[in-house]
């Protein structure tokens, strides 16, 4: 047993391997390109380190790609083979990996939460719990895990700043924007290379309608986050979203083509970024050309994966937008093979609703989206990411002739976010002939707030 930089014990053959594992954890928190390479060095230095094999399995599952699940299972088996002298904490991690491999993420989450109760400095459990509670739509528990362990942390500890960055994001998703921005900025003062902290503050600025400031915030820190792994595309997506909210749609398309679209990437997060942005552009009447066809090629063989329900509903848009209803049917029908309440009760009807919307069945889409409105949070993702489904509700209402519902939703949005020019613009588009005075007011507000 040797101790890591935070004082936790690991079953490991040498101090050199322990240092390599510490370097892997640091790269993991920095979302670095070199994370996998660092782990490879760890395993080369000590091929029998159980937690290195366990971490490798975790990394495979993080990718949410069906073929990598088999590799994760092999990593799990290797961690078991080398766990004879492992500590109870390490054994708990190995058990959690097995649960995740078996598609029982709820049980894995309970194990990570228990590890943190006993070992609040276990950064692997902390990061995995942060991820898992996020994709369970449970921002309250995501925040609780961080707050209940934070008293054990000291500013002198490695990755302290990254924990601040995670806290910043948890506070943002919980609606405490002041505290979120404070923590995110503090994290970056301590360590500028923290894409997650940049991301947390970006979310806060988006939620507060501070889009021009958000563009500057992301751009000024580009040299620090551009070296991240594919997460850098998510920050590019946020910048594009800021421009979209400002009404600069030409810039959004330019960013999509020159910075966001990666023809070589098939990571689910990149695909979701792309699809979400294309849907938003179409919502404001922009013709996105053949960009859907390029996305469709990437998911054509992934209809039956069902690694993340959040990804599945975005995949549905990629099938339906090019008229591949056979792909939609494969996706929806194969949900049943995986099972689970969220998949069946939320994922199936939501994927079908998104597909209906993209294929022009607006009345069906509107009905389902409204019925699901209170449960969409269960697929996970952020408030900003899930807002696309409300936009689809609005547009489906308009295109199905239900202007009254669309008006109600848009007026609520203008009350909650009076500085959102796109809400005013959409409202102005549907009110002529219905309420001329309100239409003129909306048109004036939109002109004041949008660049074009």
C-alpha positions as CSV (number, residue, x, y, z in Angstrom):
1,X,0.0,0.0,0.0
2,X,1.3,3.4,-1.0
3,X,-0.4,6.8,-0.6
4,X,-1.4,9.2,-3.4
5,X,-0.9,12.9,-3.3
6,X,-4.0,13.3,-1.1
7,X,-3.0,10.6,1.4
8,X,-5.3,7.8,0.1
9,X,-3.8,4.3,0.1
10,X,-3.6,2.3,-3.1
11,X,-2.5,-1.3,-3.8
12,X,0.4,-0.6,-6.1
13,X,3.8,-2.1,-6.8
14,X,6.1,1.0,-6.8
15,X,6.3,4.7,-6.0
16,X,6.9,5.3,-9.7
17,X,3.5,3.7,-10.6
18,X,1.8,5.7,-7.8
19,X,3.2,8.9,-9.3
20,X,2.0,7.9,-12.8
21,X,-1.4,7.2,-11.4
22,X,-1.5,10.7,-9.7
23,X,-0.5,12.2,-13.0
24,X,-3.4,10.3,-14.7
25,X,-5.9,11.7,-12.1
26,X,-4.5,15.3,-12.7
27,X,-4.9,14.9,-16.4
28,X,-8.4,13.5,-15.9
29,X,-9.5,16.6,-14.0
30,X,-7.9,18.9,-16.5
31,X,-9.8,17.0,-19.3
32,X,-6.4,16.6,-20.9
33,X,-5.6,14.9,-24.2
34,X,-2.9,13.0,-22.4
35,X,-5.2,11.3,-19.9
36,X,-5.2,8.0,-21.7
37,X,-1.5,8.1,-22.3
38,X,-0.8,8.8,-18.6
39,X,-2.9,5.8,-17.7
40,X,-1.1,3.7,-20.2
41,X,2.2,4.6,-18.5
42,X,0.7,3.6,-15.1
43,X,-0.3,0.2,-16.4
44,X,3.1,-0.3,-18.1
45,X,4.8,0.6,-14.8
46,X,2.6,-1.7,-12.8
47,X,0.4,-4.1,-14.9
48,X,-1.1,-5.5,-11.7
49,X,-2.4,-2.2,-10.1
50,X,-6.1,-3.0,-9.6
51,X,-7.3,0.6,-9.5
52,X,-5.5,1.4,-12.7
53,X,-7.4,-1.3,-14.4
54,X,-10.6,-0.1,-12.7
55,X,-10.0,3.5,-13.8
56,X,-9.4,2.2,-17.4
57,X,-12.8,0.6,-17.3
58,X,-14.3,3.8,-16.0
59,X,-12.7,5.7,-18.9
60,X,-14.1,3.3,-21.5
61,X,-17.7,3.7,-20.1
62,X,-17.3,7.5,-19.9
63,X,-17.2,7.4,-23.7
64,X,-20.8,6.0,-23.8
65,X,-20.0,3.9,-26.8
66,X,-21.3,0.4,-27.0
67,X,-18.2,-1.3,-28.4
68,X,-16.1,0.1,-25.5
69,X,-18.4,-1.6,-23.0
70,X,-16.7,-4.9,-23.8
71,X,-13.3,-3.4,-23.2
72,X,-14.6,-2.0,-19.9
73,X,-15.7,-5.5,-18.9
74,X,-12.2,-6.8,-19.6
75,X,-10.7,-4.0,-17.5
76,X,-13.2,-5.0,-14.7
77,X,-12.0,-8.6,-15.0
78,X,-8.4,-7.6,-14.7
79,X,-9.1,-5.4,-11.7
80,X,-10.8,-8.4,-10.0
81,X,-7.8,-10.7,-10.8
82,X,-5.4,-8.3,-9.2
83,X,-7.5,-7.4,-6.2
84,X,-6.4,-10.1,-3.8
85,X,-4.8,-7.5,-1.4
86,X,-7.0,-4.5,-2.3
87,X,-8.5,-2.3,0.4
88,X,-12.2,-2.1,1.0
89,X,-12.3,1.2,-0.8
90,X,-10.6,-0.2,-3.9
91,X,-12.9,-3.2,-3.8
92,X,-15.9,-0.9,-3.7
93,X,-14.6,0.8,-6.8
94,X,-14.2,-2.5,-8.6
95,X,-17.8,-3.4,-7.6
96,X,-19.1,-0.1,-8.9
97,X,-17.4,-0.7,-12.2
98,X,-19.0,-4.1,-12.4
99,X,-22.4,-2.5,-11.8
100,X,-21.8,0.1,-14.5
101,X,-20.7,-2.6,-16.9
102,X,-24.0,-4.4,-16.2
103,X,-26.0,-1.2,-16.9
104,X,-26.8,-0.7,-13.2
105,X,-25.6,2.8,-12.9
106,X,-28.0,3.6,-10.0
107,X,-26.2,1.0,-7.9
108,X,-22.8,2.3,-9.0
109,X,-23.8,5.8,-7.9
110,X,-24.8,4.5,-4.5
111,X,-21.4,2.9,-4.1
112,X,-19.6,6.1,-5.2
113,X,-21.6,8.1,-2.7
114,X,-20.8,5.6,0.1
115,X,-17.1,5.8,-0.8
116,X,-17.2,9.5,-0.4
117,X,-18.9,9.3,3.0
118,X,-15.9,7.2,4.2
119,X,-13.2,8.8,2.0
120,X,-14.1,12.4,1.1
121,X,-10.8,12.8,-0.7
122,X,-11.4,10.0,-3.2
123,X,-11.3,12.2,-6.3
124,X,-12.3,9.3,-8.6
125,X,-15.5,8.7,-6.7
126,X,-16.1,12.4,-6.5
127,X,-15.7,13.0,-10.3
128,X,-17.7,9.9,-11.2
129,X,-20.5,10.8,-8.9
130,X,-20.6,14.3,-10.3
131,X,-20.9,12.9,-13.8
132,X,-23.5,10.2,-12.9
133,X,-25.8,12.5,-10.9
134,X,-25.6,15.0,-13.7
135,X,-26.9,12.5,-16.2
136,X,-29.5,11.4,-13.8
137,X,-30.9,14.9,-13.7
138,X,-30.2,15.1,-10.0
139,X,-28.5,18.4,-9.4
140,X,-29.4,18.4,-5.7
141,X,-27.4,15.2,-5.0
142,X,-24.6,16.4,-7.3
143,X,-24.2,19.4,-5.1
144,X,-24.7,17.5,-1.9
145,X,-21.8,15.2,-2.7
146,X,-19.5,18.1,-3.2
147,X,-20.6,20.1,-0.2
148,X,-20.6,17.2,2.2
149,X,-17.0,16.3,1.4
150,X,-15.6,19.8,0.9
151,X,-14.6,20.4,4.5
152,X,-12.0,17.6,4.1
153,X,-10.2,19.6,1.4
154,X,-7.4,22.0,1.9
155,X,-6.2,24.6,-0.7
156,X,-2.8,23.1,-0.6
157,X,-4.1,19.8,-1.9
158,X,-3.7,18.7,-5.5
159,X,-6.8,19.3,-7.6
160,X,-8.4,21.5,-4.9
161,X,-9.1,24.1,-7.6
162,X,-10.8,21.4,-9.8
163,X,-13.1,20.6,-6.9
164,X,-14.0,24.3,-6.7
165,X,-14.8,24.1,-10.5
166,X,-17.1,21.1,-9.9
167,X,-18.8,23.0,-7.0
168,X,-19.3,26.0,-9.3
169,X,-21.1,23.8,-11.8
170,X,-23.3,22.2,-9.2
171,X,-24.3,25.6,-7.8
172,X,-25.1,26.8,-11.3
173,X,-27.4,23.8,-12.0
174,X,-29.0,24.5,-8.6
175,X,-29.7,28.1,-9.6
176,X,-27.2,29.9,-7.3
177,X,-25.5,31.8,-10.0
178,X,-23.7,34.3,-7.7
179,X,-22.0,31.5,-5.8
180,X,-21.3,29.5,-9.0
181,X,-19.5,32.4,-10.6
182,X,-17.5,33.2,-7.5
183,X,-16.3,29.6,-7.2
184,X,-15.5,29.3,-10.9
185,X,-13.5,32.4,-10.9
186,X,-11.6,31.4,-7.8
187,X,-10.9,28.0,-9.3
188,X,-9.3,29.6,-12.3
189,X,-7.3,32.0,-10.2
190,X,-5.7,28.9,-8.6
191,X,-5.3,27.0,-11.8
192,X,-6.1,28.5,-15.2
193,X,-6.1,25.1,-16.9
194,X,-9.6,24.0,-15.7
195,X,-12.0,23.7,-18.6
196,X,-14.8,22.6,-16.3
197,X,-14.6,25.8,-14.3
198,X,-14.6,27.9,-17.5
199,X,-17.7,25.8,-18.5
200,X,-19.4,26.4,-15.1
201,X,-19.1,30.2,-15.4
202,X,-20.2,30.0,-19.1
203,X,-23.4,28.3,-18.0
204,X,-24.0,31.0,-15.4
205,X,-23.6,33.7,-17.9
206,X,-25.9,31.9,-20.4
207,X,-28.6,31.5,-17.7
208,X,-28.3,35.2,-16.8
209,X,-28.5,36.3,-20.4
210,X,-25.0,37.8,-20.3
211,X,-24.1,36.5,-23.7
212,X,-21.8,39.2,-25.0
213,X,-19.8,38.9,-21.7
214,X,-19.9,35.1,-22.2
215,X,-18.3,35.3,-25.6
216,X,-15.5,37.3,-24.1
217,X,-15.2,35.0,-21.1
218,X,-14.8,31.9,-23.2
219,X,-12.6,33.5,-25.8
220,X,-10.1,35.1,-23.4
221,X,-9.4,31.7,-21.8
222,X,-9.1,29.8,-25.1
223,X,-5.4,29.2,-24.8
224,X,-6.0,27.4,-21.5
225,X,-8.9,25.2,-22.6
226,X,-8.2,24.6,-26.3
227,X,-5.7,21.9,-25.3
228,X,-8.5,19.9,-23.6
229,X,-9.8,16.6,-25.0
230,X,-13.1,16.7,-27.0
231,X,-14.6,18.7,-24.2
232,X,-13.1,21.7,-26.0
233,X,-15.9,21.3,-28.5
234,X,-18.5,21.7,-25.8
235,X,-16.9,25.1,-24.9
236,X,-17.0,26.0,-28.6
237,X,-20.6,25.0,-28.6
238,X,-21.3,27.3,-25.7
239,X,-19.6,30.2,-27.6
240,X,-21.8,29.4,-30.6
241,X,-24.8,29.3,-28.4
242,X,-23.9,32.8,-27.1
243,X,-23.9,34.1,-30.6
244,X,-27.1,32.3,-31.4
245,X,-28.8,34.1,-28.4
246,X,-27.5,37.4,-29.7
247,X,-29.0,36.7,-33.1
248,X,-25.7,36.4,-35.0
249,X,-26.6,33.3,-37.0
250,X,-24.0,33.8,-39.7
251,X,-21.3,33.6,-37.0
252,X,-23.0,30.5,-35.5
253,X,-22.8,28.7,-38.9
254,X,-19.2,29.8,-39.3
255,X,-18.3,28.4,-35.9
256,X,-20.2,25.2,-36.6
257,X,-18.3,24.6,-39.9
258,X,-14.8,25.9,-38.9
259,X,-14.5,25.0,-35.2
260,X,-17.3,22.7,-34.0
261,X,-17.7,20.1,-36.7
262,X,-15.1,17.3,-36.5
263,X,-15.5,14.8,-39.3
264,X,-13.4,12.3,-37.4
265,X,-15.2,12.4,-34.1
266,X,-18.0,10.0,-33.2
267,X,-18.1,10.9,-29.5
268,X,-21.7,11.2,-28.2
269,X,-21.1,14.6,-26.7
270,X,-19.8,16.1,-29.9
271,X,-22.8,14.6,-31.8
272,X,-25.2,16.1,-29.3
273,X,-23.5,19.5,-29.5
274,X,-23.9,19.4,-33.3
275,X,-27.5,18.2,-33.4
276,X,-28.6,20.6,-30.7
277,X,-27.1,23.6,-32.5
278,X,-28.6,22.6,-35.9
279,X,-32.0,22.3,-34.2
280,X,-31.7,25.8,-32.7
281,X,-30.7,27.2,-36.1
282,X,-33.7,25.7,-37.7
283,X,-35.9,27.0,-34.9
284,X,-35.0,30.6,-36.0
285,X,-35.5,29.8,-39.6
286,X,-32.0,29.1,-40.8
287,X,-31.5,26.6,-43.6
288,X,-28.6,24.3,-42.4
289,X,-28.1,22.6,-45.8
290,X,-26.7,19.1,-45.8
291,X,-25.2,19.2,-42.4
292,X,-27.8,16.8,-41.0
293,X,-26.7,14.2,-43.6
294,X,-23.1,14.4,-42.3
295,X,-24.4,13.8,-38.8
296,X,-26.6,10.9,-39.9
297,X,-23.7,9.1,-41.3
298,X,-22.1,9.0,-37.9
299,X,-25.1,7.5,-36.1
300,X,-26.5,5.2,-38.8
301,X,-25.1,2.2,-37.0
302,X,-25.7,3.3,-33.4
303,X,-29.5,3.1,-33.2
304,X,-29.4,0.2,-30.8
305,X,-26.6,1.3,-28.4
306,X,-28.7,3.1,-25.7
307,X,-25.7,4.0,-23.5
308,X,-27.2,7.4,-22.5
309,X,-30.8,8.3,-22.9
310,X,-29.7,11.9,-23.3
311,X,-27.7,10.9,-26.4
312,X,-30.5,8.7,-27.8
313,X,-33.0,11.5,-28.1
314,X,-30.4,13.6,-30.0
315,X,-29.7,10.6,-32.2
316,X,-33.4,10.5,-33.0
317,X,-33.1,14.0,-34.6
318,X,-30.2,12.8,-36.8
319,X,-32.3,10.0,-38.2
320,X,-35.5,11.9,-38.7
321,X,-34.0,15.0,-40.1
322,X,-32.8,13.1,-43.2
323,X,-36.0,11.0,-43.4
324,X,-34.5,7.8,-42.0
325,X,-37.6,6.6,-40.2
326,X,-36.4,3.0,-40.3
327,X,-33.5,4.3,-38.1
328,X,-35.9,6.0,-35.8
329,X,-37.9,2.8,-35.5
330,X,-34.8,0.8,-34.7
331,X,-33.9,3.3,-32.0
332,X,-37.3,3.4,-30.4
333,X,-38.0,-0.3,-30.6
334,X,-34.7,-1.4,-29.2
335,X,-35.2,0.7,-26.1
336,X,-37.3,-2.1,-24.8
337,X,-34.4,-4.5,-24.9
338,X,-32.5,-2.3,-22.4
339,X,-35.4,-1.6,-20.2
340,X,-35.4,0.8,-17.2
341,X,-38.0,3.3,-16.1
342,X,-36.3,6.4,-17.5
343,X,-35.6,4.8,-20.8
344,X,-39.1,3.4,-21.3
345,X,-41.2,6.2,-19.7
346,X,-39.1,9.2,-20.8
347,X,-36.6,8.1,-23.4
348,X,-38.9,6.2,-25.7
349,X,-41.7,8.9,-26.0
350,X,-39.2,11.8,-26.0
351,X,-37.1,10.2,-28.8
352,X,-40.3,9.6,-30.8
353,X,-41.4,13.2,-30.1
354,X,-38.1,14.6,-31.4
355,X,-38.3,12.4,-34.4
356,X,-41.9,13.4,-35.1
357,X,-41.0,17.1,-34.8
358,X,-38.0,16.7,-37.2
359,X,-40.1,14.8,-39.7
360,X,-43.0,17.3,-39.7
361,X,-45.5,15.5,-37.4
362,X,-45.9,18.6,-35.3
363,X,-49.2,17.9,-33.6
364,X,-48.0,14.5,-32.3
365,X,-44.7,16.1,-31.3
366,X,-46.4,18.9,-29.4
367,X,-48.7,16.6,-27.5
368,X,-45.9,14.3,-26.4
369,X,-43.5,17.1,-25.5
370,X,-46.0,18.8,-23.3
371,X,-46.9,15.6,-21.6
372,X,-43.2,14.9,-20.9
373,X,-42.4,18.4,-19.8
374,X,-42.0,17.7,-16.1
375,X,-39.9,14.5,-16.7
376,X,-37.4,15.6,-19.3
377,X,-35.0,16.5,-16.5
378,X,-34.6,12.7,-15.8
379,X,-32.5,12.2,-19.0
380,X,-29.9,14.5,-17.5
381,X,-27.9,17.2,-19.2
382,X,-27.9,20.8,-18.1
383,X,-30.7,23.3,-18.0
384,X,-29.1,24.9,-21.1
385,X,-28.9,21.7,-23.0
386,X,-32.5,20.6,-22.1
387,X,-33.9,24.0,-23.2
388,X,-33.9,22.6,-26.8
389,X,-36.9,20.5,-25.9
390,X,-38.9,23.5,-24.8
391,X,-38.0,25.3,-28.0
392,X,-39.3,22.3,-29.9
393,X,-42.5,22.4,-27.9
394,X,-43.0,26.1,-28.9
395,X,-42.2,25.6,-32.6
396,X,-44.4,22.4,-32.7
397,X,-47.2,24.4,-31.2
398,X,-46.8,27.1,-33.8
399,X,-46.5,24.8,-36.8
400,X,-49.5,22.7,-35.6
401,X,-51.7,25.8,-35.4
402,X,-51.8,26.1,-31.6
403,X,-50.7,29.7,-31.4
404,X,-52.3,30.2,-28.0
405,X,-50.0,27.6,-26.4
406,X,-47.0,29.0,-28.1
407,X,-47.9,32.5,-27.0
408,X,-48.4,31.3,-23.4
409,X,-45.0,29.6,-23.3
410,X,-43.2,32.5,-25.0
411,X,-44.7,35.1,-22.7
412,X,-43.6,33.1,-19.7
413,X,-40.1,33.0,-21.1
414,X,-40.0,36.7,-21.7
415,X,-41.1,37.2,-18.0
416,X,-38.4,34.9,-16.7
417,X,-35.7,36.2,-19.1
418,X,-36.7,39.7,-20.3
419,X,-33.3,40.2,-22.0
420,X,-33.7,37.2,-24.3
421,X,-34.2,38.8,-27.8
422,X,-35.0,35.5,-29.5
423,X,-38.1,34.9,-27.3
424,X,-39.3,38.4,-28.2
425,X,-38.6,37.8,-31.9
426,X,-40.5,34.6,-31.9
427,X,-43.4,36.2,-30.0
428,X,-43.5,39.0,-32.5
429,X,-43.7,36.5,-35.4
430,X,-46.9,34.8,-34.1
431,X,-48.9,37.8,-32.7
432,X,-49.7,39.8,-35.9
433,X,-53.5,39.5,-36.5
434,X,-53.9,38.2,-32.9
435,X,-52.7,41.1,-30.7
436,X,-51.2,44.0,-32.7
437,X,-50.1,46.0,-29.7
438,X,-48.3,43.1,-28.1
439,X,-46.7,42.3,-31.5
440,X,-45.3,45.8,-31.8
441,X,-44.0,45.6,-28.2
442,X,-42.3,42.3,-28.9
443,X,-40.9,43.5,-32.2
444,X,-39.4,46.6,-30.6
445,X,-37.8,44.6,-27.8
446,X,-36.4,42.1,-30.2
447,X,-34.8,44.9,-32.3
448,X,-33.2,46.3,-29.2
449,X,-31.7,43.0,-28.1
450,X,-30.6,41.3,-31.3
451,X,-27.8,42.1,-33.6
452,X,-29.9,41.6,-36.7
